[in-house]
Amino acid sequence: MSSRGRKPPVGEPLLDRAVRLFDAFDASGRGLRLAELARRSGLSPSTALRLARRLSDLGLLERADDGTFTIGLRMLEFAARAPRGHGLRSIALPYLEELHGATGHHVLLGVRDGDEAVLIELLSPVDDRSPIYPVGSRLPLAGTGVGLALLAFAPEDFRHGFTAREHRIEPEGALVDRAALERRIARVRADRVATIARSAGPGYASVAAPVFGRTPDPAAAVSVVGPPGELDPETVRAAVVAIAGAISRRLRGGHDAA
């Protein structure tokens, strides 16, 4: 969870403060000046500058000629070693491309991180200008197809704890009805596919299915997303389930052809 705008506790470990700096950046890739970096991280300007300089020396941040800071390329090297990130993406990408070519809509791959899903791959139509989440975005579990597919097959104690808490769907700000969410989870578990239609903003329809590796918990979820008037869930349902199954078999050591 972002710590922006909160004053760090006295004696906060150095590593925690460094993470505050990284958390200040968003998916836009826009560079941040020191004042904004300090404000977003909740650190004093002097502390933010000291940490930013050291992280830049290590290649974890980069400083442009105009004085703005951005995430450094060395972070990409570390991310490439994450088995739930680049490794999973490399295995899944040929299948995602096949699904994208067959449907012509956005294709997403996400993994669960606590109460949210993290988008690790996105394939979009070349001429599509509709807003969609950028890679690295955090998506709500209860309000997206990818999130619901991950939530439905998460460990039972996690599901019970999640549904016991209050959640809101953005941008509507609507409170999630617990009983309705529990019914939806049961339906996804029975069908092994999640279907969501949202009317807020530009609106979208999503069909998602879980991906499993060698453990009972889902390794990821894959979905097709498109405008509700153009994406018919029934026409892509079988393809989404088939692709999720193919990726699952590869993760378990099989050799499906993409």
C-alpha positions as CSV (number, residue, x, y, z in Angstrom):
1,M,0.0,0.0,0.0
2,S,1.3,3.5,-0.9
3,S,2.7,5.6,2.0
4,R,2.4,8.9,0.1
5,G,1.7,11.9,2.3
6,R,2.4,10.2,5.6
7,K,5.3,11.4,7.8
8,P,7.7,8.5,8.4
9,P,8.0,7.3,12.0
10,V,11.0,8.3,13.9
11,G,13.8,5.7,13.6
12,E,12.3,4.2,10.4
13,P,14.8,1.8,8.9
14,L,16.8,3.1,5.9
15,L,15.5,0.4,3.6
16,D,11.9,1.3,4.4
17,R,12.7,4.9,3.5
18,A,14.2,3.8,0.2
19,V,11.1,1.9,-0.6
20,R,9.1,5.1,0.1
21,L,11.1,6.8,-2.7
22,F,10.4,4.0,-5.1
23,D,6.7,4.0,-4.2
24,A,6.5,7.7,-5.1
25,F,6.8,6.9,-8.8
26,D,3.8,5.9,-10.8
27,A,3.3,3.9,-14.0
28,S,3.5,7.0,-16.2
29,G,7.3,6.9,-16.1
30,R,7.4,10.7,-15.5
31,G,10.5,12.0,-13.8
32,L,10.0,13.6,-10.4
33,R,11.8,16.7,-9.0
34,L,13.1,16.5,-5.5
35,A,10.3,18.5,-4.0
36,E,7.7,16.2,-5.4
37,L,9.7,13.1,-4.6
38,A,9.9,14.3,-1.0
39,R,6.2,15.2,-0.8
40,R,5.0,11.9,-2.3
41,S,7.3,9.8,-0.2
42,G,6.6,11.7,3.1
43,L,10.3,12.2,3.6
44,S,12.1,15.5,4.3
45,P,13.8,17.1,1.3
46,S,17.2,16.5,2.8
47,T,16.5,12.8,3.5
48,A,14.9,12.3,0.1
49,L,17.9,14.0,-1.6
50,R,20.5,11.9,0.3
51,L,18.7,8.6,-0.5
52,A,18.0,9.6,-4.1
53,R,21.7,10.4,-4.7
54,R,22.8,7.1,-3.2
55,L,20.2,5.1,-5.1
56,S,21.4,6.9,-8.3
57,D,25.0,5.9,-7.6
58,L,23.8,2.2,-7.4
59,G,21.8,2.5,-10.6
60,L,18.5,2.0,-8.9
61,L,17.4,5.6,-9.7
62,E,18.6,7.8,-12.6
63,R,18.9,11.6,-12.5
64,A,18.3,13.5,-15.8
65,D,20.0,16.7,-16.8
66,D,17.0,18.7,-15.7
67,G,17.3,17.3,-12.2
68,T,14.4,15.0,-12.2
69,F,14.7,11.4,-10.9
70,T,13.3,8.2,-12.6
71,I,13.5,4.5,-11.8
72,G,16.8,3.1,-12.9
73,L,17.5,0.3,-15.4
74,R,19.1,-1.8,-12.7
75,M,15.6,-2.2,-11.2
76,L,14.6,-3.9,-14.5
77,E,17.5,-6.4,-14.0
78,F,16.2,-7.3,-10.6
79,A,12.6,-7.5,-11.8
80,A,13.7,-9.9,-14.6
81,R,14.7,-12.4,-11.9
82,A,11.4,-12.5,-10.2
83,P,9.7,-15.8,-10.9
84,R,6.2,-14.3,-10.6
85,G,7.1,-11.5,-13.0
86,H,9.4,-11.8,-16.0
87,G,9.8,-15.6,-15.7
88,L,6.0,-16.2,-15.7
89,R,5.5,-13.6,-18.4
90,S,8.1,-15.2,-20.7
91,I,6.3,-18.6,-20.5
92,A,2.8,-17.0,-20.9
93,L,3.6,-14.5,-23.7
94,P,3.3,-16.8,-26.7
95,Y,-0.2,-17.9,-25.5
96,L,-1.2,-14.4,-24.7
97,E,-0.3,-13.4,-28.2
98,E,-2.4,-16.2,-29.6
99,L,-5.3,-15.1,-27.5
100,H,-4.9,-11.5,-28.5
101,G,-4.7,-12.4,-32.2
102,A,-7.9,-14.6,-31.9
103,T,-10.0,-12.0,-30.1
104,G,-8.6,-8.6,-31.2
105,H,-9.1,-7.2,-27.7
106,H,-6.9,-6.3,-24.7
107,V,-5.3,-9.4,-23.1
108,L,-4.1,-9.1,-19.5
109,L,-1.9,-11.3,-17.3
110,G,-1.9,-10.5,-13.5
111,V,-0.7,-12.0,-10.2
112,R,-2.1,-11.5,-6.7
113,D,-0.1,-9.5,-4.2
114,G,-2.0,-9.2,-1.0
115,D,-5.4,-7.6,-1.5
116,E,-4.7,-6.5,-5.0
117,A,-3.7,-7.9,-8.4
118,V,-0.5,-6.7,-10.2
119,L,-0.6,-6.5,-14.0
120,I,2.6,-8.0,-15.4
121,E,1.6,-8.1,-19.1
122,L,-0.8,-6.3,-21.4
123,L,-1.4,-6.8,-25.1
124,S,-3.6,-4.1,-26.7
125,P,-5.0,-3.5,-30.2
126,V,-2.8,-1.2,-32.2
127,D,-5.5,1.3,-33.0
128,D,-7.3,1.1,-29.6
129,R,-7.2,4.4,-27.7
130,S,-9.6,3.4,-24.9
131,P,-8.0,3.7,-21.4
132,I,-6.6,0.5,-20.0
133,Y,-4.3,-0.3,-17.1
134,P,-0.6,0.1,-17.8
135,V,1.8,-2.8,-16.9
136,G,2.7,-2.6,-13.2
137,S,-0.8,-1.3,-12.2
138,R,-2.5,-2.6,-9.1
139,L,-6.0,-3.8,-9.7
140,P,-8.8,-4.5,-7.2
141,L,-9.6,-8.1,-6.6
142,A,-13.3,-7.6,-6.3
143,G,-13.8,-5.2,-9.3
144,T,-11.8,-6.7,-12.2
145,G,-11.9,-10.0,-14.0
146,V,-8.3,-10.8,-13.3
147,G,-8.7,-9.9,-9.7
148,L,-11.9,-12.0,-9.2
149,A,-10.3,-15.1,-10.9
150,L,-7.3,-14.7,-8.5
151,L,-9.6,-14.1,-5.4
152,A,-11.9,-17.0,-6.1
153,F,-9.0,-19.6,-6.0
154,A,-6.9,-18.0,-3.3
155,P,-6.5,-19.9,0.0
156,E,-9.8,-20.3,1.9
157,D,-8.7,-18.3,4.9
158,F,-7.6,-15.4,2.7
159,R,-11.0,-15.4,0.9
160,H,-12.9,-15.4,4.2
161,G,-10.8,-12.6,5.6
162,F,-11.1,-10.6,2.3
163,T,-14.9,-10.9,2.2
164,A,-15.2,-10.0,5.9
165,R,-13.7,-6.6,5.2
166,E,-15.3,-3.5,3.5
167,H,-14.3,-2.9,-0.1
168,R,-15.3,-0.2,-2.6
169,I,-15.3,-0.4,-6.4
170,E,-13.7,2.6,-8.1
171,P,-14.3,4.9,-9.8
172,E,-17.9,4.6,-8.7
173,G,-17.0,4.3,-5.1
174,A,-19.8,1.7,-4.6
175,L,-19.6,-0.4,-1.6
176,V,-19.1,-4.1,-2.4
177,D,-22.0,-6.2,-1.1
178,R,-20.5,-9.1,0.9
179,A,-23.2,-11.6,0.2
180,A,-23.1,-10.8,-3.5
181,L,-19.3,-11.1,-3.6
182,E,-19.4,-14.5,-1.9
183,R,-22.0,-15.7,-4.4
184,R,-19.9,-14.4,-7.3
185,I,-16.8,-16.2,-5.9
186,A,-18.7,-19.5,-5.6
187,R,-19.9,-19.1,-9.2
188,V,-16.3,-18.4,-10.5
189,R,-15.1,-21.5,-8.6
190,A,-17.8,-23.6,-10.1
191,D,-17.3,-22.3,-13.7
192,R,-13.5,-21.7,-13.4
193,V,-14.0,-18.4,-15.3
194,A,-14.9,-14.9,-14.1
195,T,-17.1,-12.5,-16.2
196,I,-17.5,-8.9,-15.3
197,A,-19.3,-6.0,-17.1
198,R,-18.7,-2.4,-15.9
199,S,-20.6,0.6,-17.0
200,A,-18.7,3.3,-15.1
201,G,-16.6,5.6,-17.3
202,P,-16.0,4.2,-20.8
203,G,-17.2,0.8,-19.5
204,Y,-15.7,-2.6,-20.2
205,A,-16.4,-6.3,-20.2
206,S,-13.9,-8.8,-19.0
207,V,-13.6,-12.6,-19.1
208,A,-10.8,-14.1,-17.0
209,A,-9.6,-17.5,-15.9
210,P,-7.0,-18.7,-13.3
211,V,-3.6,-20.1,-14.2
212,F,-2.1,-22.8,-12.0
213,G,1.4,-24.0,-11.5
214,R,2.6,-26.7,-9.1
215,T,0.7,-25.4,-6.1
216,P,-3.1,-25.3,-5.3
217,D,-3.0,-21.5,-5.3
218,P,-3.3,-19.7,-8.7
219,A,0.0,-18.5,-10.1
220,A,-1.7,-15.9,-12.2
221,A,-4.9,-15.1,-14.1
222,V,-5.4,-14.2,-17.8
223,S,-8.3,-12.1,-19.2
224,V,-9.7,-10.6,-22.3
225,V,-11.0,-7.0,-21.9
226,G,-13.0,-4.9,-24.3
227,P,-15.9,-2.5,-24.7
228,P,-19.1,-4.0,-23.5
229,G,-20.8,-3.4,-26.9
230,E,-18.0,-5.1,-28.8
231,L,-16.9,-8.0,-26.5
232,D,-19.4,-10.8,-26.2
233,P,-18.2,-12.9,-23.1
234,E,-19.7,-16.1,-24.6
235,T,-17.6,-15.8,-27.7
236,V,-14.2,-15.6,-25.9
237,R,-15.0,-17.7,-22.8
238,A,-13.7,-21.0,-24.3
239,A,-10.6,-19.3,-25.7
240,V,-9.7,-17.7,-22.4
241,V,-10.1,-21.0,-20.5
242,A,-8.1,-22.9,-23.1
243,I,-5.2,-20.4,-23.0
244,A,-5.2,-20.4,-19.2
245,G,-5.1,-24.2,-19.3
246,A,-2.2,-24.2,-21.8
247,I,-0.1,-21.8,-19.6
248,S,-0.9,-23.9,-16.6
249,R,0.4,-27.0,-18.3
250,R,3.6,-25.3,-19.3
251,L,4.1,-24.0,-15.7
252,R,3.7,-27.6,-14.5
253,G,6.3,-28.8,-17.0
254,G,4.2,-29.7,-20.0
255,H,5.0,-28.8,-23.6
256,D,1.9,-27.3,-25.2
257,A,2.6,-25.6,-28.5
258,A,1.5,-22.0,-28.6
